[in-house]
């Protein structure tokens, strides 16, 4: 085993911020990025990093990936990975969960209602994966409590350093660069306001030909002053026809949703985790929960949905249009929401995480308790 950091990237943004901070603070520690097929980031611009495709379909890369997992002192993951259940890591190896969401609306992990229909063998595998995690990074006490229940882990495994990718919301120079790049591709945003519709993934919508949102009504109501950006889940194959190309823009291909949030004036979401980070910008959001009752029954919420979300809840396109036209935005609630869910994310999360895991005391015992 050597002092080395291996990152398994499914989403990639938390990985990118953490690895960048590690390279800056400890340039002598090798960095290996193991990319899954779902990861949109290419990690370009980091020539000293080893980038491998973490897929069995790439045999050479796969074998090299397993090798690096076996010799690295620190393993970072940003999602649920079943291989953890079968990986015999040494006791002293730090296995860090960089979860891909800063907050949670719906239940997951051991609290997901669907787990009760899984076989005992599957449930045991889930628990093995969660128990492999020596550290789980959080941005708030709210999320700390959720992880302890979802993963069945003790409080001492919670690492309260903040969510790495939220550092972006405190970096004004990078924000300006990002806004300029998006405006270059979509110059219309210099003339009109942006509504971003980013619905969460639903298991029964792998192939979408019609969205729940009535695009024609949205066009009639807002085309003069707004454009509508659509951010669909990567698993969805959208084959609907865009009849309003001067109003509707599909931005699903953008690798980092936080970049899109910088140019967004109004967010339309439902049960996604995007609002937890968007709240840092103190901008309006509306919750288009057209299937609220069904979704609540099948997925389950951590708390009453009406009390949790910081904005009006609508169930039809007409109600949504009315809320925007009436400027029915709950800005005070958004501010409180941001404070509750981002209490440890203050712009230095990546740096704090690296210091916590690679400080002299932790280098000798990387799997030790880190609560502060």
Phi, psi and omega in degrees: 000143179229160177287101186206148180248122176249127183246122174263114190250119174255316175262310169103332187291314176296325177298313182300313181294319181292314180296322179296318178294321179297316180298322181290318184276321181231075183295348181275349182270119180297146180238128179237126179252120178254103186270129171274169183293339181275350183282122183273339182285141180257354179057035176292151178093005179233076186295339182274352180274148173269119182249122182231150175274114183271069182218138177299339179286350174245080190307314182294313178298321182297314180294320177294324179298314179298321177301313182291326175297327183285332186255352185279142179279338181227125178244125178245135175230154181237021181196182172280124178233116184297334182298337180299331181294335184249001184271118181274071181293150173294153184300326185277357180281131176277126177244108192250127178266111174261071187307148189276006180227140180277343179209180182215130173263307183265156181284151180211178179064223182290350180258358176295125181306330183290343183294335182288347178260000179274160181290156176305325179295318178294318179298321179295323178295318178303313183296324177297318179298312183294323181289340177291339184281116179275337179219139174234120185277133180228161177250359182198163175291329177302314181287331176300313180296322180294316179296321180299322178282318184291323183257352181063041183247155179284161184299331183290350177271356180279131180248108188267067180250356182094163182275120186309313187291344177289348176303332180303324184285356178244007183251092187295323181295313179297323178298317180297320179296316180297315180299320179294320180295318180291321178295330177296318180281329181230074183300342181298336183289348175282344183250334184230160176283158184247125169256124178252121176257114184230080181285153177284164181283137175241136186301333184265014183234043178296327179238112186249123175248347179212127179277156177293332178283129179280103186290327179295316178295321178297319179297312182298326185277328193230000189298338182285328187243347186229163163237153182248116175267132178252124177240097183264155180299142181304333182283346183273133174260103184271115179243024176283157181263131179274105180273357184228065185296342177271000181235321184254132179229126179274111182248024182297335184282348181297128184289333184237109182294333180298331176294320178294327182296332181295331181257004182274132178263325178223128178259131171250116181228190177213279182240014181286164177271356182303320181302334182296323178271326178298331181297337178296337180273352178058043179247159183295148173215147180232144185248108182269081184259071186289342180238038188304312183297314181294317182295321178297321182289321185272328183254324180082140179247153179289330176209171181307123186301318182298328180276337185279309191285139184266060180179171179295143177256125180234156182236358177225159178297323179299318178294322179297313179300318180297319180297320179290315181297326180271002182053045181276076184242138184259071188294322178295320178294324178296319179299315179293321178300315180297319180292320182294319188263351182232033187295334179257356181262094187236019177105352181235023187297316181298314180296318180295322179296315180297315179298322182293322185268337185240018175290161182307320182290326182278336181296334178273340181214069187297341182262016181287173182286133178225102184253340187258000000 
